[in-house]
Amino acid sequence: MRPSFGPGEPGASGWNLRLLSTAAEIAEAEVLQRAVWPGNDIEVVPTHVLLTAAHNGGLVAGAFAEGRLAGFVWGFLGTDTSVSPPRLKHCSHQLGVHPDYRNTGIGYALKCFQREFVLSQGLDRITWTYDPLLARNARLNIARLGAVCRTYFRNLYGAMQDDLNAGLPSDRFQVDWWIASERVTDRVAGKARARPTLSALLLAGATLLNPPASTGRPEPPDLGSGAALAGEVLLIEIPPDFLALKAADPAMALRWRLATRDAFETLFERGFAVTDFVSGAGPSPRTAYVLTRPADP
């Protein structure tokens, strides 16, 4: 099963994207994980697990550049038990790009490859989790791919020991990527859309729930009485580089984790969903989630 690609996808960028199905190929993905999430081998998914997924309805795919595995994505069949009867979906567990190839578009290309694979199975939904305080991931998952989020998990994976995650509760967004929807089809096809900026949304009347301090830096949200939640478009600003903040001030990083946890849980309970992610201008742009009450896809 070989997915196809639209204009501007991997062929135009010199990447070779393909399914990985042999033990030797998949062992390269095991090695790549150590470069993407360094610090603890306990967190590495072993070759035999990836191989089993690949041979039983799951997906393990790689992007090769300059003769090496530059990125990979893998997932497996799951069920959505929130509906009756339960419906099949694809659960995407990991997407990793080698540090040498970040910001090249490989992550986006791998997700498009995954989408075509899952569509060929007759499914219309892919879910995955990510740390909601990582602006880079939000930009890809929400702004570029068109996923939405209305599910928040506290400390989903327990205490993690790799360098990126150690020291904080492993809170996660679970996003829904409705891969057959007009919203996602247009994004993947590269159809132009008006991409709002943070300043434009504020001028249009959106409510920023955590205005910056006098220093100009964003502050963790505190919803207080909740009066501001009456707006139709709400914004929650997050640090543009949370990992740098965490390294410099672990106590402040924990404040951000706990404050955003409370804010997103409250908003999701009130019917809001994350539907976009926006940035401001400048060398260190401000970054913020956009929350609205969307219709079901």
C-alpha positions in Angstrom: 0.0 0.0 0.0 1.7 3.2 -1.2 0.1 6.5 -0.5 0.2 9.2 -3.2 1.0 12.8 -2.7 -0.3 16.1 -4.0 1.6 19.0 -5.4 4.6 20.2 -3.4 4.9 17.1 -1.4 8.0 15.0 -0.9 9.0 14.4 -4.5 9.5 18.1 -4.9 11.7 18.3 -1.8 14.1 15.5 -2.6 12.8 13.2 0.2 12.0 9.6 -0.2 9.0 8.7 1.9 8.1 5.0 2.2 6.5 2.4 4.5 9.0 0.6 6.7 8.3 -3.2 6.9 11.5 -5.1 7.6 13.4 -5.5 10.9 16.5 -3.8 9.5 14.5 -0.7 8.3 12.6 -0.4 11.5 15.7 -0.8 13.6 16.8 2.6 12.1 13.7 4.1 13.6 14.6 2.8 17.0 18.0 4.5 16.7 16.4 7.7 15.5 14.3 7.9 18.6 17.4 8.3 20.7 18.4 11.4 18.8 14.9 12.9 18.9 14.1 12.1 22.6 17.6 11.8 24.2 18.4 10.9 27.8 16.7 7.6 28.6 16.5 4.3 26.6 13.4 3.2 28.7 11.3 5.6 26.5 12.4 4.1 23.2 9.8 1.9 21.4 11.7 -1.3 20.4 11.9 -2.7 16.9 9.7 -5.7 17.6 6.8 -3.5 18.7 7.1 -1.3 15.6 7.4 -4.3 13.4 4.3 -5.9 14.9 2.3 -2.8 14.4 3.5 -2.5 10.7 2.4 -6.0 9.9 -1.0 -5.8 11.6 -2.9 -2.8 10.1 -0.7 -0.1 11.6 1.7 2.3 10.0 5.5 2.7 10.3 6.8 5.1 7.7 10.1 6.9 7.2 11.5 9.9 5.4 15.0 9.4 3.9 17.2 12.3 3.0 20.9 12.1 1.9 20.8 8.3 2.4 19.7 8.3 6.0 16.5 8.1 8.0 15.6 11.7 8.7 12.2 11.2 10.3 9.6 8.6 11.0 5.9 8.3 12.1 4.1 5.3 13.4 0.6 4.5 14.6 -1.9 1.7 14.9 -5.6 0.9 14.7 -7.7 2.0 17.7 -11.3 2.5 18.6 -13.3 5.6 19.5 -15.5 4.4 22.5 -17.2 7.8 22.9 -19.8 6.7 20.3 -22.0 3.6 20.1 -21.1 1.3 18.5 -17.4 2.2 18.8 -15.8 3.3 15.5 -12.3 2.5 14.2 -9.7 5.2 14.1 -6.0 5.5 13.7 -3.9 6.3 16.8 -0.7 8.1 15.8 1.8 7.5 18.6 5.1 9.1 17.5 6.4 11.5 15.0 10.1 12.3 15.2 12.5 14.2 13.0 16.2 14.1 13.5 17.6 17.5 14.9 19.6 17.9 11.6 16.4 18.0 9.6 14.0 20.1 11.8 12.2 23.0 10.2 12.5 21.5 6.7 8.9 20.3 6.4 9.7 16.6 6.9 7.3 16.3 9.8 4.5 17.8 7.7 5.2 15.5 4.8 5.2 12.4 7.1 1.7 13.4 8.4 0.4 13.8 4.9 1.8 10.3 4.1 0.1 9.0 7.2 -3.2 10.6 6.1 -3.2 9.0 2.7 -2.5 5.6 4.3 -5.3 5.9 6.7 -7.8 7.2 4.1 -6.9 4.1 2.0 -8.1 2.0 5.0 -11.5 3.7 4.8 -11.0 5.6 8.1 -11.6 9.3 8.6 -10.0 10.1 12.0 -6.5 10.2 13.3 -5.8 11.1 17.0 -2.5 11.7 18.7 -1.2 13.5 21.8 1.3 16.3 22.3 2.5 18.7 25.0 0.2 21.7 24.7 3.0 24.1 25.8 5.2 23.3 22.8 4.6 26.0 20.3 6.5 24.2 17.5 4.1 21.2 17.8 1.0 23.4 18.1 2.0 25.2 14.9 2.2 22.0 12.9 -0.7 20.1 14.5 -3.3 22.9 14.8 -2.3 25.7 12.4 -0.9 23.7 9.5 -2.5 20.3 9.6 -5.9 21.6 10.8 -6.4 19.2 13.8 -8.6 20.4 16.6 -8.6 19.6 20.3 -11.2 19.4 23.0 -9.5 16.7 25.2 -7.0 17.3 28.0 -5.2 14.5 29.8 -3.4 15.1 33.1 0.0 13.4 33.5 -1.0 11.0 30.8 2.3 9.0 30.7 3.3 9.4 34.3 6.9 10.5 35.1 8.9 10.5 32.0 12.7 10.4 32.1 13.9 11.7 28.7 15.6 15.1 28.5 12.6 16.8 26.9 10.0 15.6 29.4 11.7 15.0 32.7 10.7 17.1 35.7 7.1 18.0 34.8 3.7 16.2 34.7 3.3 14.7 31.3 0.0 16.6 30.5 -1.1 16.2 26.9 -3.7 17.5 24.4 -5.3 14.7 22.4 -6.0 16.2 19.0 -8.6 15.0 16.4 -7.5 15.1 12.8 -10.6 14.6 10.7 -8.7 13.7 7.6 -11.6 13.6 5.1 -13.1 17.0 6.2 -13.1 20.0 4.0 -11.0 21.9 6.6 -8.2 19.3 6.5 -8.4 18.6 2.8 -8.0 22.3 2.0 -5.0 22.6 4.3 -3.2 19.6 2.9 -3.9 20.7 -0.7 -2.2 24.0 0.1 -5.4 26.0 -0.5 -4.8 29.6 0.6 -6.6 30.7 3.7 -6.6 33.9 5.7 -4.2 33.2 8.5 -5.0 35.5 11.4 -2.3 37.0 13.5 -2.5 37.5 17.3 -2.8 41.3 16.9 -5.5 41.0 14.2 -7.6 38.8 16.4 -7.3 41.2 19.3 -8.3 44.1 17.1 -11.4 42.0 15.9 -12.5 41.6 19.5 -11.0 38.3 20.6 -10.4 38.0 24.4 -6.9 37.3 25.5 -7.3 35.4 28.8 -3.7 36.0 30.0 -2.5 39.5 29.0 1.2 39.9 29.2 2.9 41.5 32.3 4.5 44.9 32.2 7.7 43.1 31.0 5.9 42.1 27.8 6.3 38.4 28.6 3.3 36.2 28.7 2.0 35.2 32.1 0.3 31.9 33.1 -3.5 32.2 32.8 -5.8 32.7 35.7 -9.4 32.5 34.7 -10.6 34.0 38.1 -14.3 34.5 38.0 -14.7 33.3 34.5 -16.4 36.5 33.3 -14.2 36.7 30.3 -15.3 33.3 29.0 -18.5 34.8 27.6 -16.6 35.8 24.4 -17.0 33.9 21.1 -13.2 33.8 20.4 -10.8 33.3 23.2 -7.0 33.3 23.2 -4.5 31.7 25.6 -0.9 32.8 25.0 1.9 30.3 25.7 5.7 30.8 25.8 7.2 30.8 22.3 10.0 28.4 23.6 8.8 26.5 26.6 11.8 24.1 26.7 14.1 27.1 27.1 11.9 28.5 29.8 11.9 25.1 31.5 15.7 24.9 31.4 16.1 28.4 32.8 13.3 28.4 35.4 11.8 25.0 36.3 9.5 26.5 38.9 8.0 28.9 36.4 7.6 26.0 33.9 5.6 24.1 36.5 3.4 27.2 37.1 2.7 27.2 33.4 1.8 23.5 33.3 -0.7 23.8 36.2 -2.2 27.1 35.1 -2.8 26.0 31.5 -4.1 22.7 32.7 -6.8 24.4 34.7 -7.6 26.9 31.9 -8.0 24.3 29.1 -10.0 21.9 31.3 -12.4 24.7 32.2 -12.8 25.8 28.6 -13.3 22.3 27.2 -16.0 21.7 29.8 -17.8 24.8 28.6 -17.8 23.6 25.0 -14.8 25.4 23.6 -12.2 23.7 21.4 -8.8 24.6 20.2 -9.3 25.4 16.5 -6.2 27.5 15.6 -2.8 28.6 16.7 -1.4 32.0 15.9 1.7 34.0 16.1 2.7 37.7 16.2 5.4 39.4 14.3 9.1 39.9 15.2 12.1 37.7 15.8 10.5 36.3 19.0 6.9 36.2 18.1 4.1 35.8 20.7 2.2 32.6 20.2 -1.4 31.8 21.3 -4.1 29.2 21.0 -7.5 30.2 19.5 -10.5 28.6 21.1 -14.0 28.7 19.7 -17.2 26.6 19.8 -17.0 24.7 16.5 -19.7 22.6 14.9 -18.9 18.9 14.8 -16.9 17.9 11.7 
